């Protein structure tokens, strides 16, 4: 096994979970979009987003919304914040859990340290294992990375779309997103937590590699990195891919039918949903759409 490898659970947690604000990155660096054109000539622009705060990830200017008439998000973030109670069962268990029955004292200490830096030190025993895996996989918030006060990039985009009077659509509910991770068996998360607790530097090293691939527009490379660490057990691997990616990809493309028919929209979805067999690009090509990658770093969506 190569050094500094994380499992696919951690990679998906980092790349698919909506996270904190990512500030503008290196000036002049390309920011890659997909332009999807129907046989009738209607064009829709897709932004494969990196759902995690990090100043190394460049973001397109909010003014790109001036080029479209509709914003489509992976999930309606503002709606989710209005109904936080629907997400609590996916984050918190009904009773406190004795972590010492599953993890060593060293592992528990590292879990608590990651929880503390994310402001969750008082709730560790109540957290679901899927959520513990999330906070252990994610790096601690960095000073100057934007913090949570301003919300995520996607939330800022949604607020800007509201101010412009754009139609806003969520392809999934936040509950559906959390349910996808919750559908995985606890044993996958336990193994992942142990791996990360034993090698706490690996999350940061993997994040470095992911950002490099993402900034280069190498979404296939990002996907291959995830596949190389997916569960080796055939049944677990199939369940993992089906629940966390493939089912959601099919659902999102199905719900995009009216958007693609009308065109003139910006669609923002996590980058790992696009590559591979059964990915959004593959599914759209099967339906006859013409897809090209374009640099939208200047905010002018063409």
DRENDO-1510 file (C-alpha; in Angstrom, 1 decimal, always signed):
<recs>
REC; n; res; u; v; w
REC; 1; UNK; +0.0; +0.0; +0.0 .
REC; 2; UNK; +1.4; +3.4; -1.0 .
REC; 3; UNK; +2.4; +5.7; +1.8 .
REC; 4; UNK; -0.1; +8.4; +2.8 .
REC; 5; UNK; -3.1; +6.6; +1.3 .
REC; 6; UNK; -6.5; +7.3; +2.7 .
REC; 7; UNK; -9.6; +5.3; +2.0 .
REC; 8; UNK; -12.3; +6.4; -0.4 .
REC; 9; UNK; -14.6; +7.2; +2.5 .
REC; 10; UNK; -12.2; +10.1; +3.5 .
REC; 11; UNK; -11.8; +11.3; -0.1 .
REC; 12; UNK; -15.5; +11.4; -0.6 .
REC; 13; UNK; -16.0; +13.2; +2.7 .
REC; 14; UNK; -13.5; +15.8; +1.6 .
REC; 15; UNK; -14.7; +16.3; -1.9 .
REC; 16; UNK; -18.5; +15.7; -1.6 .
REC; 17; UNK; -19.5; +17.3; +1.7 .
REC; 18; UNK; -20.3; +21.0; +1.6 .
REC; 19; UNK; -17.7; +22.7; +3.8 .
REC; 20; UNK; -16.5; +26.2; +4.7 .
REC; 21; UNK; -15.7; +29.2; +2.6 .
REC; 22; UNK; -12.8; +28.9; +0.1 .
REC; 23; UNK; -11.3; +32.2; -0.7 .
REC; 24; UNK; -10.0; +33.3; -4.1 .
REC; 25; UNK; -6.9; +31.3; -5.1 .
REC; 26; UNK; -4.0; +32.1; -7.4 .
REC; 27; UNK; -4.7; +34.9; -9.8 .
REC; 28; UNK; -4.9; +33.8; -13.4 .
REC; 29; UNK; -5.3; +30.1; -12.7 .
REC; 30; UNK; -7.9; +28.4; -14.9 .
REC; 31; UNK; -11.2; +27.5; -13.2 .
REC; 32; UNK; -12.7; +24.6; -15.1 .
REC; 33; UNK; -16.4; +24.3; -16.1 .
REC; 34; UNK; -18.3; +22.0; -18.3 .
REC; 35; UNK; -20.4; +23.5; -21.1 .
REC; 36; UNK; -23.3; +21.2; -21.9 .
REC; 37; UNK; -25.2; +21.8; -25.1 .
REC; 38; UNK; -28.4; +20.0; -26.2 .
REC; 39; UNK; -29.2; +19.0; -29.8 .
REC; 40; UNK; -31.5; +22.0; -29.9 .
REC; 41; UNK; -28.6; +24.3; -29.0 .
REC; 42; UNK; -29.6; +25.1; -25.4 .
REC; 43; UNK; -26.4; +25.5; -23.3 .
REC; 44; UNK; -26.1; +24.9; -19.6 .
REC; 45; UNK; -22.8; +25.5; -17.6 .
REC; 46; UNK; -21.7; +23.1; -14.9 .
REC; 47; UNK; -19.2; +24.1; -12.2 .
REC; 48; UNK; -17.6; +21.0; -10.6 .
REC; 49; UNK; -17.1; +22.5; -7.1 .
REC; 50; UNK; -14.5; +21.5; -4.4 .
REC; 51; UNK; -16.6; +21.6; -1.3 .
REC; 52; UNK; -14.0; +22.5; +1.2 .
REC; 53; UNK; -12.4; +25.7; +2.5 .
REC; 54; UNK; -8.9; +26.2; +1.3 .
REC; 55; UNK; -7.2; +29.3; +0.0 .
REC; 56; UNK; -5.3; +27.3; -2.6 .
REC; 57; UNK; -8.6; +26.5; -4.4 .
REC; 58; UNK; -9.4; +29.4; -6.8 .
REC; 59; UNK; -13.1; +30.4; -7.1 .
REC; 60; UNK; -14.9; +32.0; -10.0 .
REC; 61; UNK; -16.2; +35.5; -9.2 .
REC; 62; UNK; -19.8; +35.8; -8.1 .
REC; 63; UNK; -20.5; +38.1; -11.1 .
REC; 64; UNK; -20.7; +34.9; -13.2 .
REC; 65; UNK; -24.3; +34.8; -12.1 .
REC; 66; UNK; -24.9; +37.8; -14.4 .
REC; 67; UNK; -24.4; +35.5; -17.3 .
REC; 68; UNK; -27.3; +33.1; -16.4 .
REC; 69; UNK; -31.0; +33.2; -15.5 .
REC; 70; UNK; -31.0; +30.3; -13.1 .
REC; 71; UNK; -28.8; +28.7; -10.3 .
REC; 72; UNK; -28.9; +25.0; -9.6 .
REC; 73; UNK; -27.2; +23.7; -6.6 .
REC; 74; UNK; -26.4; +20.2; -5.4 .
REC; 75; UNK; -28.5; +21.0; -2.4 .
REC; 76; UNK; -30.4; +24.2; -1.3 .
REC; 77; UNK; -28.1; +25.2; +1.6 .
REC; 78; UNK; -30.3; +28.0; +2.9 .
REC; 79; UNK; -33.3; +25.7; +3.0 .
REC; 80; UNK; -31.2; +23.1; +4.9 .
REC; 81; UNK; -30.2; +25.7; +7.5 .
REC; 82; UNK; -33.9; +26.6; +8.0 .
REC; 83; UNK; -34.6; +22.9; +8.8 .
REC; 84; UNK; -31.6; +21.8; +10.7 .
REC; 85; UNK; -33.7; +19.5; +12.8 .
REC; 86; UNK; -34.1; +17.1; +9.9 .
REC; 87; UNK; -30.4; +16.5; +9.8 .
REC; 88; UNK; -29.9; +15.8; +13.5 .
REC; 89; UNK; -30.7; +12.0; +13.3 .
REC; 90; UNK; -27.8; +11.7; +10.8 .
REC; 91; UNK; -25.3; +13.5; +13.0 .
REC; 92; UNK; -26.3; +12.5; +16.6 .
REC; 93; UNK; -27.2; +9.1; +18.0 .
REC; 94; UNK; -30.0; +8.7; +20.5 .
REC; 95; UNK; -27.5; +7.8; +23.4 .
REC; 96; UNK; -23.9; +8.6; +24.1 .
REC; 97; UNK; -21.4; +6.1; +22.8 .
REC; 98; UNK; -18.4; +4.8; +24.8 .
REC; 99; UNK; -15.7; +5.3; +22.3 .
REC; 100; UNK; -13.3; +3.2; +24.4 .
REC; 101; UNK; -15.2; +0.1; +23.3 .
REC; 102; UNK; -14.2; +0.7; +19.7 .
REC; 103; UNK; -11.0; +2.6; +19.8 .
REC; 104; UNK; -7.7; +2.7; +21.7 .
REC; 105; UNK; -6.9; +5.5; +24.1 .
REC; 106; UNK; -4.6; +7.1; +21.5 .
REC; 107; UNK; -7.3; +7.0; +18.9 .
REC; 108; UNK; -9.9; +8.5; +21.2 .
REC; 109; UNK; -7.5; +11.3; +22.1 .
REC; 110; UNK; -7.0; +12.1; +18.4 .
REC; 111; UNK; -10.7; +12.0; +17.7 .
REC; 112; UNK; -11.3; +14.4; +20.5 .
REC; 113; UNK; -8.6; +16.7; +19.2 .
REC; 114; UNK; -10.1; +16.9; +15.8 .
REC; 115; UNK; -13.6; +17.4; +17.3 .
REC; 116; UNK; -12.2; +20.2; +19.5 .
REC; 117; UNK; -10.7; +22.2; +16.6 .
REC; 118; UNK; -14.0; +22.0; +14.8 .
REC; 119; UNK; -16.0; +23.2; +17.9 .
REC; 120; UNK; -17.5; +19.8; +18.6 .
REC; 121; UNK; -15.6; +18.7; +21.7 .
REC; 122; UNK; -18.7; +18.6; +23.9 .
REC; 123; UNK; -20.6; +16.3; +21.6 .
REC; 124; UNK; -18.2; +13.6; +20.6 .
REC; 125; UNK; -19.9; +10.7; +22.4 .
REC; 126; UNK; -23.2; +11.5; +20.7 .
REC; 127; UNK; -21.8; +11.8; +17.1 .
REC; 128; UNK; -22.6; +9.1; +14.6 .
REC; 129; UNK; -19.6; +7.2; +13.3 .
REC; 130; UNK; -20.1; +8.6; +9.8 .
REC; 131; UNK; -19.8; +12.1; +11.2 .
REC; 132; UNK; -16.8; +11.3; +13.4 .
REC; 133; UNK; -15.1; +10.0; +10.2 .
REC; 134; UNK; -15.9; +13.3; +8.6 .
REC; 135; UNK; -14.3; +15.5; +11.2 .
REC; 136; UNK; -11.3; +13.2; +11.5 .
REC; 137; UNK; -10.8; +13.2; +7.7 .
REC; 138; UNK; -11.1; +17.0; +7.4 .
REC; 139; UNK; -8.2; +19.2; +8.3 .
REC; 140; UNK; -8.7; +21.7; +11.2 .
REC; 141; UNK; -9.9; +25.1; +10.0 .
REC; 142; UNK; -6.9; +27.3; +9.1 .
REC; 143; UNK; -6.6; +30.9; +10.3 .
REC; 144; UNK; -7.3; +33.1; +7.3 .
REC; 145; UNK; -9.2; +30.5; +5.4 .
REC; 146; UNK; -12.5; +32.3; +5.7 .
REC; 147; UNK; -14.0; +30.6; +8.7 .
REC; 148; UNK; -17.6; +29.7; +9.1 .
REC; 149; UNK; -18.9; +33.1; +9.7 .
REC; 150; UNK; -19.3; +33.9; +6.0 .
REC; 151; UNK; -20.7; +30.5; +5.2 .
REC; 152; UNK; -19.6; +28.2; +2.3 .
REC; 153; UNK; -18.9; +29.4; -1.2 .
REC; 154; UNK; -22.1; +27.8; -2.4 .
REC; 155; UNK; -24.1; +29.6; +0.3 .
REC; 156; UNK; -22.6; +32.9; -0.8 .
REC; 157; UNK; -23.5; +32.0; -4.4 .
REC; 158; UNK; -27.1; +31.2; -3.4 .
REC; 159; UNK; -27.4; +34.5; -1.5 .
REC; 160; UNK; -26.1; +36.4; -4.5 .
REC; 161; UNK; -28.5; +34.6; -6.8 .
REC; 162; UNK; -31.4; +35.6; -4.4 .
REC; 163; UNK; -30.3; +39.2; -4.6 .
REC; 164; UNK; -30.4; +39.0; -8.4 .
REC; 165; UNK; -33.8; +37.5; -8.4 .
REC; 166; UNK; -32.6; +34.3; -10.1 .
REC; 167; UNK; -34.6; +31.1; -9.9 .
REC; 168; UNK; -32.8; +28.7; -7.5 .
REC; 169; UNK; -33.1; +24.9; -7.6 .
REC; 170; UNK; -31.7; +22.2; -5.3 .
REC; 171; UNK; -31.1; +18.8; -6.9 .
REC; 172; UNK; -31.1; +17.0; -3.6 .
REC; 173; UNK; -32.2; +17.7; -0.1 .
REC; 174; UNK; -29.5; +17.9; +2.5 .
REC; 175; UNK; -31.2; +15.0; +4.2 .
REC; 176; UNK; -30.7; +12.9; +1.0 .
REC; 177; UNK; -27.0; +13.8; +1.0 .
REC; 178; UNK; -26.5; +12.8; +4.7 .
REC; 179; UNK; -28.6; +9.6; +4.2 .
REC; 180; UNK; -26.1; +8.4; +1.5 .
REC; 181; UNK; -23.3; +8.3; +4.0 .
REC; 182; UNK; -25.6; +6.9; +6.7 .
REC; 183; UNK; -26.4; +4.0; +4.4 .
REC; 184; UNK; -22.8; +2.7; +4.7 .
REC; 185; UNK; -22.1; +0.1; +7.4 .
REC; 186; UNK; -20.4; +1.3; +10.6 .
REC; 187; UNK; -17.5; -1.1; +10.1 .
REC; 188; UNK; -16.3; +1.0; +7.1 .
REC; 189; UNK; -16.2; +4.2; +9.3 .
REC; 190; UNK; -14.5; +2.4; +12.2 .
REC; 191; UNK; -11.7; +1.2; +10.0 .
REC; 192; UNK; -11.4; +4.7; +8.4 .
REC; 193; UNK; -11.3; +6.4; +11.8 .
REC; 194; UNK; -8.6; +4.1; +13.0 .
REC; 195; UNK; -6.5; +4.7; +9.9 .
REC; 196; UNK; -6.8; +8.4; +10.2 .
REC; 197; UNK; -6.2; +8.5; +14.0 .
REC; 198; UNK; -3.0; +6.4; +13.5 .
REC; 199; UNK; -1.7; +8.6; +10.8 .
REC; 200; UNK; -3.2; +12.1; +11.3 .
REC; 201; UNK; -0.9; +13.7; +8.8 .
REC; 202; UNK; -2.4; +11.7; +5.9 .
REC; 203; UNK; -5.5; +13.8; +5.6 .
REC; 204; UNK; -3.5; +16.9; +5.0 .
REC; 205; UNK; -1.2; +15.1; +2.5 .
REC; 206; UNK; -4.2; +13.7; +0.6 .
REC; 207; UNK; -5.8; +17.1; +0.6 .
REC; 208; UNK; -2.7; +18.5; -1.0 .
REC; 209; UNK; -2.9; +15.9; -3.8 .
REC; 210; UNK; -6.6; +16.4; -4.3 .
REC; 211; UNK; -6.2; +20.2; -4.6 .
REC; 212; UNK; -3.4; +19.8; -7.2 .
REC; 213; UNK; -5.5; +17.5; -9.3 .
REC; 214; UNK; -8.6; +19.7; -8.9 .
REC; 215; UNK; -6.8; +22.9; -9.8 .
REC; 216; UNK; -5.4; +21.2; -12.9 .
REC; 217; UNK; -8.9; +20.3; -14.0 .
REC; 218; UNK; -7.9; +16.6; -13.7 .
REC; 219; UNK; -11.2; +15.3; -12.4 .
REC; 220; UNK; -10.5; +11.9; -13.8 .
REC; 221; UNK; -7.3; +11.8; -11.8 .
REC; 222; UNK; -9.3; +12.8; -8.7 .
REC; 223; UNK; -11.8; +10.1; -9.4 .
REC; 224; UNK; -9.0; +7.5; -9.9 .
REC; 225; UNK; -7.5; +8.5; -6.6 .
REC; 226; UNK; -10.9; +7.8; -4.9 .
REC; 227; UNK; -11.3; +4.4; -6.8 .
REC; 228; UNK; -7.8; +3.3; -5.8 .
REC; 229; UNK; -8.8; +3.4; -2.2 .
REC; 230; UNK; -12.4; +2.1; -2.4 .
REC; 231; UNK; -13.3; -0.9; -0.2 .
REC; 232; UNK; -11.6; -4.1; -1.5 .
REC; 233; UNK; -14.5; -6.3; -0.4 .
REC; 234; UNK; -16.7; -6.6; -3.5 .
REC; 235; UNK; -20.0; -6.2; -1.7 .
REC; 236; UNK; -18.8; -3.2; +0.3 .
REC; 237; UNK; -17.3; -1.6; -2.8 .
REC; 238; UNK; -20.5; -2.0; -4.7 .
REC; 239; UNK; -22.6; -0.6; -1.9 .
REC; 240; UNK; -20.2; +2.3; -1.4 .
REC; 241; UNK; -20.2; +3.3; -5.1 .
REC; 242; UNK; -23.9; +2.8; -5.5 .
REC; 243; UNK; -25.1; +4.7; -2.4 .
REC; 244; UNK; -22.6; +7.6; -2.3 .
REC; 245; UNK; -22.1; +8.2; -6.0 .
REC; 246; UNK; -24.0; +6.3; -8.7 .
REC; 247; UNK; -27.6; +6.5; -7.3 .
REC; 248; UNK; -27.1; +10.2; -6.6 .
REC; 249; UNK; -25.7; +10.9; -10.0 .
REC; 250; UNK; -28.7; +9.3; -11.7 .
REC; 251; UNK; -31.1; +11.2; -9.5 .
REC; 252; UNK; -29.4; +14.5; -10.2 .
REC; 253; UNK; -29.3; +14.0; -13.9 .
REC; 254; UNK; -33.0; +13.0; -13.9 .
REC; 255; UNK; -33.9; +16.1; -12.0 .
REC; 256; UNK; -31.9; +18.3; -14.4 .
REC; 257; UNK; -34.2; +17.5; -17.4 .
REC; 258; UNK; -36.1; +20.8; -17.4 .
REC; 259; UNK; -32.9; +22.8; -16.7 .
REC; 260; UNK; -31.1; +21.3; -19.6 .
REC; 261; UNK; -34.1; +21.8; -21.9 .
REC; 262; UNK; -34.2; +25.5; -21.1 .
REC; 263; UNK; -30.5; +26.2; -20.8 .
REC; 264; UNK; -29.1; +29.5; -19.6 .
REC; 265; UNK; -28.3; +28.0; -16.1 .
REC; 266; UNK; -25.4; +27.5; -13.8 .
REC; 267; UNK; -25.3; +24.1; -12.1 .
REC; 268; UNK; -22.9; +23.7; -9.1 .
REC; 269; UNK; -22.2; +20.1; -8.0 .
REC; 270; UNK; -19.3; +18.4; -6.3 .
REC; 271; UNK; -16.4; +17.5; -8.6 .
REC; 272; UNK; -16.4; +13.7; -7.9 .
REC; 273; UNK; -19.9; +13.4; -9.3 .
REC; 274; UNK; -18.7; +14.2; -12.9 .
REC; 275; UNK; -16.0; +11.6; -13.9 .
REC; 276; UNK; -16.2; +7.8; -14.5 .
REC; 277; UNK; -18.8; +5.4; -15.7 .
REC; 278; UNK; -22.1; +6.5; -14.3 .
REC; 279; UNK; -20.8; +10.0; -13.7 .
REC; 280; UNK; -22.7; +13.1; -14.7 .
REC; 281; UNK; -20.6; +13.6; -17.8 .
REC; 282; UNK; -21.1; +10.0; -18.9 .
REC; 283; UNK; -24.9; +10.1; -18.2 .
REC; 284; UNK; -25.3; +13.3; -20.2 .
REC; 285; UNK; -23.3; +12.0; -23.1 .
REC; 286; UNK; -25.5; +9.0; -23.2 .
REC; 287; UNK; -28.5; +11.3; -23.7 .
REC; 288; UNK; -26.8; +13.0; -26.7 .
REC; 289; UNK; -25.5; +16.2; -25.0 .
REC; 290; UNK; -22.3; +17.8; -26.4 .
REC; 291; UNK; -19.9; +18.5; -23.5 .
REC; 292; UNK; -16.7; +20.7; -23.6 .
REC; 293; UNK; -14.5; +21.9; -20.8 .
REC; 294; UNK; -14.1; +25.7; -20.6 .
REC; 295; UNK; -12.1; +28.1; -18.4 .
REC; 296; UNK; -14.6; +30.3; -16.5 .
REC; 297; UNK; -12.1; +32.0; -14.3 .
REC; 298; UNK; -13.0; +35.4; -15.6 .
REC; 299; UNK; -16.7; +34.9; -14.6 .
REC; 300; UNK; -17.9; +35.2; -18.2 .
REC; 301; UNK; -19.8; +31.9; -18.8 .
REC; 302; UNK; -19.8; +31.2; -22.5 .
</recs>
